[in-house]
Protein backbone atom coordinates (compact mmCIF):
# COMPACT_ATOMS: atom_id res chain seq x y z
CA UNK A 1 0.00 0.00 0.00
CA UNK A 2 1.28 3.46 -0.80
CA UNK A 3 2.42 5.70 2.03
CA UNK A 4 0.40 8.48 0.38
CA UNK A 5 -2.88 6.62 0.93
CA UNK A 6 -5.29 8.70 3.00
CA UNK A 7 -8.52 7.50 4.53
CA UNK A 8 -11.25 9.93 3.49
CA UNK A 9 -12.87 11.95 6.25
CA UNK A 10 -16.17 11.99 4.39
CA UNK A 11 -18.16 9.60 2.25
CA UNK A 12 -18.80 10.65 -1.33
CA UNK A 13 -22.48 11.68 -1.55
CA UNK A 14 -22.74 9.79 -4.86
CA UNK A 15 -21.78 6.62 -3.01
CA UNK A 16 -24.54 7.18 -0.47
CA UNK A 17 -27.01 7.50 -3.34
CA UNK A 18 -26.26 3.97 -4.60
CA UNK A 19 -25.50 2.11 -1.37
CA UNK A 20 -28.43 0.58 0.47
CA UNK A 21 -28.76 -1.48 3.60
CA UNK A 22 -28.19 -5.14 2.73
CA UNK A 23 -30.89 -6.17 5.22
CA UNK A 24 -33.75 -3.77 4.48
CA UNK A 25 -32.64 -2.30 1.13
CA UNK A 26 -33.34 1.06 2.75
CA UNK A 27 -31.41 4.30 2.79
CA UNK A 28 -28.20 4.75 4.78
CA UNK A 29 -26.93 7.83 6.58
CA UNK A 30 -23.30 8.65 7.31
CA UNK A 31 -22.13 9.13 10.90
CA UNK A 32 -18.84 10.99 10.49
CA UNK A 33 -17.90 10.88 14.19
CA UNK A 34 -18.24 7.09 14.38
CA UNK A 35 -17.09 6.39 10.81
CA UNK A 36 -20.16 4.27 10.12
CA UNK A 37 -23.09 4.02 7.75
CA UNK A 38 -26.35 3.83 9.68
CA UNK A 39 -29.44 1.86 8.71
CA UNK A 40 -32.29 3.13 10.88
CA UNK A 41 -34.65 0.47 9.52
CA UNK A 42 -32.39 -2.45 10.45
CA UNK A 43 -30.98 -0.66 13.52
CA UNK A 44 -27.44 -1.47 12.35
CA UNK A 45 -24.24 0.54 11.94
CA UNK A 46 -21.94 -0.63 9.15
CA UNK A 47 -18.24 0.19 9.65
CA UNK A 48 -16.03 2.00 7.17
CA UNK A 49 -12.50 0.59 7.18
CA UNK A 50 -9.70 2.26 5.23
CA UNK A 51 -12.33 4.21 3.32
CA UNK A 52 -14.28 1.09 2.30
CA UNK A 53 -17.83 0.52 3.61
CA UNK A 54 -18.19 -3.01 5.00
CA UNK A 55 -21.73 -3.90 3.98
CA UNK A 56 -22.02 -7.26 5.73
CA UNK A 57 -24.74 -7.69 8.36
CA UNK A 58 -22.45 -9.90 10.46
CA UNK A 59 -19.85 -7.07 10.58
CA UNK A 60 -22.40 -4.42 11.58
CA UNK A 61 -22.91 -3.11 15.08
CA UNK A 62 -26.41 -3.30 16.55
CA UNK A 63 -27.96 0.03 17.52
CA UNK A 64 -30.11 0.54 20.61
PyMOL commands that set and color helices and strands:
alter all, ss='L'
color gray80, all
select helices_A, chain A and resi 13-18+57-59
alter helices_A, ss='H'
color red, helices_A
select strands_A, chain A and resi 29-31+36-39+44-49+52-53+61-62
alter strands_A, ss='S'
color yellow, strands_A
deselect
rebuild
show_as cartoon
